[in-house]
Amino acid sequence: MRTKRVLRIIAVSLFLVGLLGACSGQKSSDVTSVSDAQDDAGSETGLEETGQVIDAGRNTGSGGERPVPAELKTIPEEYYQAADQQGTLVELTYNTYESKTYEQKSKKLTKRAIVYLPYGYSEDKKYNVFYLMHGGWGNETTTLGTLENPNSFKNVIDHAIENGEAEPLIIVCPTYNNESPRDSADYTLAFYTLTVNYHNELVNDLIPAVEGAYSTYAASTSPEDIQNSRDHRAFGGFSMGSVTTWYTFVNCLDEFRYFLPMSGAMDYEGDDVDAAVTASGHSPVDFFIYAITGTDDFECGHFTRQLEGMLGMSSGNFISTDSEESGNVAFRIKDGYSHDGRAAMEYTYNGLLWFWN
């Protein structure tokens, strides 16, 4: 059974070769209907034949003042072209330690992150920060490109901010790759080690490097000030980046309030995520998960089972909702969307439209 699951998730990772790395030329197709759509896989994904996500056994909240849109927005075609008001990509290097033995600090590494600074960035303003992880076969340049050759998704972000759809924010694209650029292509290493342990580097090295260099809501880079500014920090990722997002949730609730997992689940066993919330001392009002996948995504079933398992926990730590005031998990399933670059960009775009807006 374990071997079958591993083989299935390996197949998921194989699709990531052409994901956000192809963003420089890939555009969205026609608008499709959103969320609660019927999945060809039927009950395996947790969807009824009517196309409604099953509510039985869920912890469910009611309405509120900060709603999560029922439908995901399609990226406007013109957003893939350069905006008038363009943000800036910068390169940030920082020191960390090899993930497998981080606690022993046996091998020091120098790593790089690509950082997006919004148009008009000023040290006189404070900015929210979104840490956005790539998928398998990727690296820190996969999502937004390089300083010399930005991907078209940077244009999308520029337009969203220019048009007032998204709050001006800092976006950080790191990598869970460690000793080799090929780490991301090693499924066993990435899924069972690097994504699991990445939180050490994230909290101890990357966040202080980013928020010590740029103007954020953290008064300093001390652990206390980073935790005190958690409301202004989000983490997300697609596929293997989504796996990293779940492990960040499990380990970093003190540092992050918002999470955007997209089409990638943990090797979920029972109440792992639920136990992490209880152990953290945080209550359901202290965090929010915006989870997204597509009906034609082969991770849909795996992803949905994890979400349904969380929402069915007797602890009440996870509450399905369409509003931040009444719960902490908004789950959207995009009709007709697969495990590809279009999905990754549009899900991320929709997260940006909601976070802090």
C-alpha positions as CSV (number, residue, x, y, z in Angstrom):
1,M,0.0,0.0,0.0
2,R,2.8,2.3,0.9
3,T,4.7,1.5,-2.3
4,K,1.5,2.3,-4.3
5,R,1.1,5.6,-2.6
6,V,4.8,6.5,-3.2
7,L,4.5,5.7,-6.9
8,R,1.4,7.8,-7.2
9,I,3.0,10.8,-5.6
10,I,6.1,10.3,-7.8
11,A,3.8,10.6,-10.8
12,V,2.6,13.9,-9.3
13,S,6.1,15.2,-9.0
14,L,7.0,14.3,-12.6
15,F,4.5,16.9,-13.8
16,L,6.3,19.7,-12.0
17,V,9.1,19.8,-14.6
18,G,7.0,22.0,-16.8
19,L,5.1,23.9,-14.1
20,L,5.9,27.4,-13.1
21,G,9.2,27.2,-14.9
22,A,7.1,27.5,-18.1
23,C,5.3,30.6,-16.8
24,S,7.3,33.0,-19.0
25,G,5.2,31.8,-22.0
26,Q,2.1,30.2,-20.5
27,K,-1.2,31.9,-20.3
28,S,-4.6,31.1,-18.9
29,S,-7.3,29.5,-21.0
30,D,-11.0,30.4,-21.0
31,V,-12.8,31.0,-17.8
32,T,-14.2,27.9,-16.1
33,S,-16.7,27.5,-13.3
34,V,-15.2,27.2,-9.8
35,S,-15.2,25.2,-6.6
36,D,-17.6,22.5,-5.5
37,A,-17.5,21.1,-9.1
38,Q,-18.1,17.5,-9.9
39,D,-14.9,15.4,-10.1
40,D,-14.7,12.4,-12.5
41,A,-13.1,10.5,-9.7
42,G,-16.4,10.6,-7.8
43,S,-16.5,9.7,-4.1
44,E,-12.7,9.0,-3.9
45,T,-12.1,12.8,-3.9
46,G,-14.8,13.5,-1.3
47,L,-17.2,15.0,-3.8
48,E,-20.8,13.9,-4.3
49,E,-22.3,13.3,-7.7
50,T,-24.1,16.7,-7.3
51,G,-20.7,18.4,-7.3
52,Q,-21.0,19.7,-3.8
53,V,-18.2,19.1,-1.3
54,I,-19.5,16.8,1.4
55,D,-20.4,18.7,4.6
56,A,-21.4,15.7,6.7
57,G,-19.0,15.3,9.7
58,R,-17.4,18.7,9.0
59,N,-16.8,21.5,11.5
60,T,-18.5,24.4,9.6
61,G,-18.8,28.1,10.3
62,S,-21.2,30.7,9.0
63,G,-20.8,34.1,7.4
64,G,-18.6,37.1,8.3
65,E,-17.2,40.4,7.2
66,R,-14.1,39.1,5.4
67,P,-15.5,36.5,2.9
68,V,-13.4,34.2,0.8
69,P,-14.8,34.4,-2.8
70,A,-16.9,31.4,-3.7
71,E,-15.4,31.4,-7.2
72,L,-11.7,31.7,-8.2
73,K,-10.9,34.6,-10.5
74,T,-9.2,33.9,-13.8
75,I,-6.1,35.9,-14.5
76,P,-7.0,38.6,-17.1
77,E,-5.1,38.0,-20.4
78,E,-3.5,41.4,-20.4
79,Y,-1.9,40.7,-17.0
80,Y,0.7,38.6,-18.7
81,Q,2.2,41.7,-20.4
82,A,4.4,44.2,-18.6
83,A,2.5,46.6,-16.3
84,D,3.1,50.4,-16.2
85,Q,4.0,50.2,-12.5
86,Q,6.6,47.4,-12.2
87,G,7.9,45.8,-9.1
88,T,11.6,44.8,-8.7
89,L,13.2,41.4,-8.4
90,V,16.3,41.3,-6.1
91,E,18.6,38.5,-5.1
92,L,19.1,37.7,-1.4
93,T,21.8,35.4,-0.2
94,Y,21.9,34.0,3.3
95,N,23.7,31.3,5.3
96,T,22.0,28.2,6.6
97,Y,22.8,24.5,7.3
98,E,22.3,21.3,5.5
99,S,18.7,20.2,6.2
100,K,19.2,16.5,7.1
101,T,21.5,17.4,10.0
102,Y,20.4,21.0,10.7
103,E,20.3,20.7,14.4
104,Q,23.9,19.4,14.4
105,K,24.9,22.2,12.1
106,S,27.4,19.9,10.5
107,K,27.6,21.6,7.1
108,K,27.2,25.3,6.5
109,L,25.6,26.4,3.2
110,T,25.1,29.7,1.3
111,K,21.7,29.9,-0.4
112,R,19.7,32.3,-2.5
113,A,16.2,33.6,-2.6
114,I,14.5,35.7,-5.2
115,V,12.6,38.6,-3.6
116,Y,9.8,40.7,-5.2
117,L,9.6,44.3,-4.0
118,P,6.4,46.1,-5.1
119,Y,6.4,49.2,-7.2
120,G,7.2,52.2,-5.0
121,Y,8.8,50.1,-2.3
122,S,9.9,52.4,0.5
123,E,11.7,51.9,3.8
124,D,9.2,54.3,5.3
125,K,6.3,51.8,4.8
126,K,5.8,48.3,6.4
127,Y,5.0,45.4,4.1
128,N,3.3,42.0,4.5
129,V,5.5,39.1,3.4
130,F,4.4,36.0,1.4
131,Y,6.9,33.1,1.3
132,L,6.2,31.1,-1.9
133,M,7.8,27.7,-2.4
134,H,8.3,26.1,-5.8
135,G,7.4,22.5,-6.7
136,G,9.5,19.5,-7.7
137,W,12.3,19.9,-10.3
138,G,12.2,23.6,-9.4
139,N,14.4,26.2,-7.6
140,E,14.2,29.7,-6.3
141,T,13.9,31.1,-9.9
142,T,11.1,28.9,-11.0
143,T,8.1,31.1,-10.0
144,L,9.2,34.6,-10.7
145,G,12.3,34.0,-12.9
146,T,15.6,35.8,-12.6
147,L,16.5,39.5,-12.3
148,E,17.6,39.5,-15.9
149,N,14.7,37.3,-17.2
150,P,11.5,37.6,-15.1
151,N,8.7,35.1,-15.7
152,S,5.3,36.5,-16.8
153,F,3.9,35.7,-13.4
154,K,5.8,38.8,-12.2
155,N,3.7,40.8,-14.6
156,V,0.6,39.3,-13.1
157,I,1.6,40.4,-9.6
158,D,2.5,43.9,-10.9
159,H,-0.9,44.3,-12.5
160,A,-2.8,43.0,-9.5
161,I,-1.1,45.6,-7.3
162,E,-1.3,48.4,-9.8
163,N,-5.1,47.8,-10.2
164,G,-5.7,47.7,-6.4
165,E,-6.6,44.0,-6.4
166,A,-3.7,43.0,-4.2
167,E,-2.0,44.8,-1.3
168,P,1.6,45.9,-2.1
169,L,3.6,43.2,-0.5
170,I,7.0,41.5,-0.5
171,I,7.1,38.0,-2.0
172,V,10.0,35.7,-1.2
173,C,10.8,32.7,-3.5
174,P,13.2,30.4,-1.7
175,T,14.2,26.8,-2.4
176,Y,14.2,23.6,-0.3
177,N,17.1,22.4,-2.4
178,N,20.1,21.9,-0.2
179,E,23.5,20.6,-1.3
180,S,22.7,20.3,-5.0
181,P,20.4,22.0,-7.6
182,R,19.3,18.4,-8.4
183,D,17.8,17.9,-4.9
184,S,14.4,18.8,-6.1
185,A,14.4,16.0,-8.7
186,D,15.1,13.4,-6.0
187,Y,11.6,12.5,-4.9
188,T,12.5,10.5,-1.8
189,L,14.9,13.2,-0.6
190,A,12.5,16.1,-1.3
191,F,9.3,14.5,0.0
192,Y,10.6,12.7,3.1
193,T,13.5,14.9,4.1
194,L,13.8,18.4,2.6
195,T,10.2,19.5,2.7
196,V,9.8,18.0,6.2
197,N,12.9,19.8,7.6
198,Y,12.7,23.1,5.7
199,H,11.1,24.9,8.7
200,N,14.4,25.0,10.5
201,E,16.1,27.0,7.7
202,L,12.9,29.1,7.2
203,V,12.6,30.3,10.8
204,N,16.2,30.5,11.9
205,D,17.8,31.8,8.7
206,L,15.6,32.9,5.9
207,I,13.0,35.0,7.7
208,P,15.7,36.9,9.7
209,A,17.6,37.5,6.5
210,V,14.6,38.8,4.6
211,E,13.0,40.8,7.4
212,G,16.3,42.2,8.5
213,A,17.0,43.5,5.0
214,Y,13.5,44.8,4.0
215,S,10.8,46.9,5.7
216,T,8.2,44.5,7.3
217,Y,6.1,44.4,10.4
218,A,8.8,42.7,12.4
219,A,10.3,45.3,14.7
220,S,13.5,43.3,14.7
221,T,14.7,39.8,13.7
222,S,14.5,38.4,17.2
223,P,12.3,35.3,17.6
224,E,9.9,37.4,19.8
225,D,9.5,40.1,17.2
226,I,9.1,37.7,14.4
227,Q,6.4,35.9,16.3
228,N,4.7,39.1,17.3
229,S,4.4,40.0,13.6
230,R,2.9,36.6,12.5
231,D,-0.3,38.2,11.3
232,H,1.6,39.8,8.5
233,R,3.3,36.7,7.2
234,A,2.0,33.9,4.8
235,F,3.4,30.7,3.4
236,G,2.2,28.9,0.3
237,G,3.3,26.6,-2.5
238,F,2.0,24.3,-5.3
239,S,2.5,20.5,-5.3
240,M,5.8,19.8,-3.6
241,G,5.7,23.4,-2.5
242,S,2.3,22.6,-1.0
243,V,3.8,19.7,0.9
244,T,6.3,22.2,2.3
245,T,3.4,24.5,3.2
246,W,1.8,21.8,5.3
247,Y,5.0,21.1,7.2
248,T,5.5,24.8,7.7
249,F,2.0,24.9,9.2
250,V,2.8,22.0,11.5
251,N,6.0,23.6,12.8
252,C,5.7,27.4,12.4
253,L,2.3,28.5,13.7
254,D,4.2,30.9,16.0
255,E,5.6,32.7,12.9
256,F,2.8,32.5,10.3
257,R,-1.0,33.3,10.3
258,Y,-1.9,32.5,6.6
259,F,-1.2,29.4,4.5
260,L,-1.9,28.7,0.9
261,P,-1.4,24.9,0.1
262,M,-2.2,24.1,-3.5
263,S,-2.5,20.6,-5.0
264,G,-0.1,18.8,-2.7
265,A,-0.8,16.8,0.5
266,M,1.4,15.4,3.2
267,D,1.8,11.6,3.6
268,Y,-1.2,12.1,5.9
269,E,-1.6,9.7,8.8
270,G,-4.4,10.4,11.3
271,D,-4.3,13.5,13.3
272,D,-0.8,14.8,12.6
273,V,-1.9,18.3,11.6
274,D,-4.5,18.4,14.3
275,A,-2.0,17.4,17.0
276,A,0.3,20.1,15.9
277,V,-2.3,22.8,16.5
278,T,-3.1,21.5,19.9
279,A,0.6,21.3,20.8
280,S,1.3,24.8,19.6
281,G,-1.1,26.4,22.0
282,H,-2.8,28.3,19.2
283,S,-6.6,28.4,18.9
284,P,-8.6,28.1,15.7
285,V,-8.9,31.9,15.4
286,D,-5.1,32.2,15.2
287,F,-4.6,30.9,11.6
288,F,-6.3,30.6,8.2
289,I,-5.8,28.0,5.5
290,Y,-6.8,28.8,1.9
291,A,-6.6,25.4,0.2
292,I,-7.0,25.0,-3.6
293,T,-6.9,22.2,-6.2
294,G,-8.6,21.2,-9.5
295,T,-11.1,18.6,-10.4
296,D,-8.7,17.1,-13.1
297,D,-5.7,17.3,-10.9
298,F,-4.4,13.8,-10.0
299,E,-3.6,15.1,-6.5
300,C,-7.3,16.1,-6.0
301,G,-8.3,12.9,-4.2
302,H,-5.2,12.8,-1.9
303,F,-5.5,16.6,-1.2
304,T,-9.2,16.4,-0.5
305,R,-8.9,13.4,1.8
306,Q,-6.4,15.4,3.9
307,L,-8.7,18.4,4.1
308,E,-11.8,16.4,4.9
309,G,-9.9,14.5,7.6
310,M,-8.8,17.7,9.2
311,L,-12.3,19.2,9.0
312,G,-13.7,16.1,10.7
313,M,-11.5,16.2,13.7
314,S,-13.4,16.2,17.0
315,S,-11.0,18.8,18.5
316,G,-12.6,21.5,16.4
317,N,-9.3,23.0,15.4
318,F,-10.3,23.2,11.7
319,I,-13.6,24.9,10.7
320,S,-14.8,25.0,7.1
321,T,-15.8,28.5,6.2
322,D,-16.3,31.2,3.6
323,S,-15.2,33.9,5.9
324,E,-12.2,34.5,8.2
325,E,-14.5,35.6,11.0
326,S,-16.4,32.3,11.2
327,G,-13.7,29.6,10.6
328,N,-10.2,29.0,9.4
329,V,-10.3,26.7,6.3
330,A,-11.5,27.7,2.9
331,F,-11.3,24.9,0.4
332,R,-11.8,25.5,-3.3
333,I,-11.8,23.1,-6.2
334,K,-11.5,24.5,-9.7
335,D,-13.5,22.8,-12.3
336,G,-11.4,21.4,-15.2
337,Y,-8.0,22.4,-13.8
338,S,-5.1,20.0,-13.8
339,H,-1.7,19.8,-12.2
340,D,0.0,22.4,-14.3
341,G,1.4,25.9,-14.6
342,R,-1.9,27.5,-15.4
343,A,-3.4,26.1,-12.2
344,A,-0.3,27.1,-10.1
345,M,-0.4,30.7,-11.3
346,E,-4.2,31.2,-10.9
347,Y,-4.3,29.6,-7.5
348,T,-1.5,31.8,-6.3
349,Y,-3.0,34.9,-7.9
350,N,-6.3,34.2,-6.0
351,G,-4.4,33.9,-2.8
352,L,-2.8,37.2,-3.3
353,L,-6.2,38.8,-4.0
354,W,-7.4,37.6,-0.6
355,F,-4.4,37.9,1.8
356,W,-4.6,41.1,3.8
357,N,-7.2,42.7,1.4
